Amino acid sequence: MTDKLAEQISQVKQRLAEAKARIPKHSIPAALIAEIDDLEEELARLQALAGADPIEQQIAELEQRLAEARARIPKHDVPAALIAEIDDLDEELQALRAQRDSAS
């Protein structure tokens, strides 16, 4: 497990503990339930990554970064820098997948 991944797991655990500490005795807000669910899913994803081989970790991290970059695409006038970022991430992801597939 990389130091970065261990740090991310630690941060998500901390955020999850903080969210759970905010649960009132009655009438739990839907937004808080959604936040806790999201944090639990993120924690499970990160912990699964921690057990994966390094190439799989890199692929998963790149897929996440690519999804985040694609989510930033505006409906109109896509910035050239964002297109370049997505292209670079996509190329790096393809190279890692090819490396993984050739090792299998």
Rosetta constraint file for C-alpha pairs under 8 A:
AtomPair CA 1 CA 5 HARMONIC 6.46 0.50
AtomPair CA 1 CA 6 HARMONIC 6.71 0.50
AtomPair CA 1 CA 50 HARMONIC 5.17 0.50
AtomPair CA 1 CA 51 HARMONIC 7.32 0.50
AtomPair CA 2 CA 6 HARMONIC 6.25 0.50
AtomPair CA 2 CA 50 HARMONIC 7.84 0.50
AtomPair CA 3 CA 7 HARMONIC 6.07 0.50
AtomPair CA 4 CA 8 HARMONIC 6.20 0.50
AtomPair CA 5 CA 9 HARMONIC 6.18 0.50
AtomPair CA 5 CA 46 HARMONIC 7.14 0.50
AtomPair CA 5 CA 50 HARMONIC 6.97 0.50
AtomPair CA 6 CA 10 HARMONIC 6.18 0.50
AtomPair CA 6 CA 50 HARMONIC 7.83 0.50
AtomPair CA 7 CA 11 HARMONIC 6.14 0.50
AtomPair CA 8 CA 12 HARMONIC 6.16 0.50
AtomPair CA 8 CA 46 HARMONIC 7.60 0.50
AtomPair CA 9 CA 13 HARMONIC 6.12 0.50
AtomPair CA 9 CA 43 HARMONIC 6.31 0.50
AtomPair CA 9 CA 46 HARMONIC 6.23 0.50
AtomPair CA 9 CA 47 HARMONIC 7.10 0.50
AtomPair CA 10 CA 14 HARMONIC 6.19 0.50
AtomPair CA 11 CA 15 HARMONIC 6.16 0.50
AtomPair CA 12 CA 16 HARMONIC 5.98 0.50
AtomPair CA 12 CA 39 HARMONIC 6.46 0.50
AtomPair CA 12 CA 42 HARMONIC 7.37 0.50
AtomPair CA 12 CA 43 HARMONIC 6.16 0.50
AtomPair CA 13 CA 17 HARMONIC 6.14 0.50
AtomPair CA 13 CA 43 HARMONIC 7.04 0.50
AtomPair CA 14 CA 18 HARMONIC 6.19 0.50
AtomPair CA 15 CA 19 HARMONIC 6.11 0.50
AtomPair CA 15 CA 39 HARMONIC 7.52 0.50
AtomPair CA 16 CA 20 HARMONIC 6.12 0.50
AtomPair CA 16 CA 36 HARMONIC 6.26 0.50
AtomPair CA 16 CA 39 HARMONIC 5.95 0.50
AtomPair CA 16 CA 40 HARMONIC 7.21 0.50
AtomPair CA 17 CA 21 HARMONIC 6.12 0.50
AtomPair CA 18 CA 22 HARMONIC 6.56 0.50
AtomPair CA 19 CA 23 HARMONIC 7.00 0.50
AtomPair CA 19 CA 32 HARMONIC 7.10 0.50
AtomPair CA 19 CA 35 HARMONIC 7.49 0.50
AtomPair CA 19 CA 36 HARMONIC 6.41 0.50
AtomPair CA 20 CA 36 HARMONIC 7.15 0.50
AtomPair CA 23 CA 28 HARMONIC 6.26 0.50
AtomPair CA 23 CA 32 HARMONIC 7.52 0.50
AtomPair CA 24 CA 28 HARMONIC 6.02 0.50
AtomPair CA 28 CA 32 HARMONIC 7.04 0.50
AtomPair CA 28 CA 33 HARMONIC 7.17 0.50
AtomPair CA 29 CA 33 HARMONIC 6.58 0.50
AtomPair CA 30 CA 34 HARMONIC 6.16 0.50
AtomPair CA 31 CA 35 HARMONIC 6.09 0.50
AtomPair CA 32 CA 36 HARMONIC 6.17 0.50
AtomPair CA 33 CA 37 HARMONIC 6.15 0.50
AtomPair CA 34 CA 38 HARMONIC 6.09 0.50
AtomPair CA 35 CA 39 HARMONIC 6.16 0.50
AtomPair CA 36 CA 40 HARMONIC 6.08 0.50
AtomPair CA 37 CA 41 HARMONIC 6.20 0.50
AtomPair CA 38 CA 42 HARMONIC 6.15 0.50
AtomPair CA 39 CA 43 HARMONIC 6.04 0.50
AtomPair CA 40 CA 44 HARMONIC 6.19 0.50
AtomPair CA 41 CA 45 HARMONIC 6.18 0.50
AtomPair CA 42 CA 46 HARMONIC 6.14 0.50
AtomPair CA 43 CA 47 HARMONIC 6.04 0.50
AtomPair CA 44 CA 48 HARMONIC 6.09 0.50
AtomPair CA 45 CA 49 HARMONIC 6.26 0.50
AtomPair CA 46 CA 50 HARMONIC 6.21 0.50
AtomPair CA 47 CA 51 HARMONIC 6.72 0.50
AtomPair CA 48 CA 52 HARMONIC 6.52 0.50
AtomPair CA 49 CA 53 HARMONIC 7.98 0.50
AtomPair CA 49 CA 56 HARMONIC 7.59 0.50
AtomPair CA 49 CA 57 HARMONIC 5.58 0.50
AtomPair CA 49 CA 60 HARMONIC 7.56 0.50
AtomPair CA 50 CA 57 HARMONIC 7.50 0.50
AtomPair CA 52 CA 56 HARMONIC 5.97 0.50
AtomPair CA 52 CA 57 HARMONIC 6.10 0.50
AtomPair CA 53 CA 57 HARMONIC 6.25 0.50
AtomPair CA 54 CA 58 HARMONIC 6.22 0.50
AtomPair CA 55 CA 59 HARMONIC 6.12 0.50
AtomPair CA 55 CA 96 HARMONIC 6.89 0.50
AtomPair CA 55 CA 100 HARMONIC 6.65 0.50
AtomPair CA 56 CA 60 HARMONIC 6.08 0.50
AtomPair CA 56 CA 100 HARMONIC 7.84 0.50
AtomPair CA 57 CA 61 HARMONIC 6.12 0.50
AtomPair CA 58 CA 62 HARMONIC 6.07 0.50
AtomPair CA 58 CA 96 HARMONIC 7.72 0.50
AtomPair CA 59 CA 63 HARMONIC 6.06 0.50
AtomPair CA 59 CA 93 HARMONIC 6.20 0.50
AtomPair CA 59 CA 96 HARMONIC 6.49 0.50
AtomPair CA 59 CA 97 HARMONIC 7.12 0.50
AtomPair CA 60 CA 64 HARMONIC 6.19 0.50
AtomPair CA 61 CA 65 HARMONIC 6.24 0.50
AtomPair CA 62 CA 66 HARMONIC 5.94 0.50
AtomPair CA 62 CA 89 HARMONIC 6.65 0.50
AtomPair CA 62 CA 92 HARMONIC 7.90 0.50
AtomPair CA 62 CA 93 HARMONIC 6.25 0.50
AtomPair CA 63 CA 67 HARMONIC 6.09 0.50
AtomPair CA 63 CA 93 HARMONIC 7.29 0.50
AtomPair CA 64 CA 68 HARMONIC 6.20 0.50
AtomPair CA 65 CA 69 HARMONIC 6.12 0.50
AtomPair CA 65 CA 89 HARMONIC 7.67 0.50
AtomPair CA 66 CA 70 HARMONIC 6.10 0.50
AtomPair CA 66 CA 86 HARMONIC 6.28 0.50
AtomPair CA 66 CA 89 HARMONIC 6.11 0.50
AtomPair CA 66 CA 90 HARMONIC 7.12 0.50
AtomPair CA 67 CA 71 HARMONIC 6.11 0.50
AtomPair CA 68 CA 72 HARMONIC 6.58 0.50
AtomPair CA 69 CA 73 HARMONIC 7.04 0.50
AtomPair CA 69 CA 82 HARMONIC 7.21 0.50
AtomPair CA 69 CA 85 HARMONIC 7.57 0.50
AtomPair CA 69 CA 86 HARMONIC 6.39 0.50
AtomPair CA 70 CA 86 HARMONIC 7.11 0.50
AtomPair CA 73 CA 78 HARMONIC 6.20 0.50
AtomPair CA 73 CA 82 HARMONIC 7.50 0.50
AtomPair CA 74 CA 78 HARMONIC 5.95 0.50
AtomPair CA 78 CA 82 HARMONIC 7.11 0.50
AtomPair CA 78 CA 83 HARMONIC 7.22 0.50
AtomPair CA 79 CA 83 HARMONIC 6.57 0.50
AtomPair CA 80 CA 84 HARMONIC 6.16 0.50
AtomPair CA 81 CA 85 HARMONIC 6.11 0.50
AtomPair CA 82 CA 86 HARMONIC 6.16 0.50
AtomPair CA 83 CA 87 HARMONIC 6.11 0.50
AtomPair CA 84 CA 88 HARMONIC 6.08 0.50
AtomPair CA 85 CA 89 HARMONIC 6.16 0.50
AtomPair CA 86 CA 90 HARMONIC 5.98 0.50
AtomPair CA 87 CA 91 HARMONIC 6.12 0.50
AtomPair CA 88 CA 92 HARMONIC 6.15 0.50
AtomPair CA 89 CA 93 HARMONIC 6.02 0.50
AtomPair CA 90 CA 94 HARMONIC 6.17 0.50
AtomPair CA 91 CA 95 HARMONIC 6.23 0.50
AtomPair CA 92 CA 96 HARMONIC 6.27 0.50
AtomPair CA 93 CA 97 HARMONIC 6.15 0.50
AtomPair CA 94 CA 98 HARMONIC 6.10 0.50
AtomPair CA 95 CA 99 HARMONIC 6.15 0.50
AtomPair CA 96 CA 100 HARMONIC 6.10 0.50
AtomPair CA 97 CA 101 HARMONIC 6.04 0.50
AtomPair CA 98 CA 102 HARMONIC 6.07 0.50
AtomPair CA 99 CA 103 HARMONIC 6.29 0.50
AtomPair CA 100 CA 104 HARMONIC 6.49 0.50
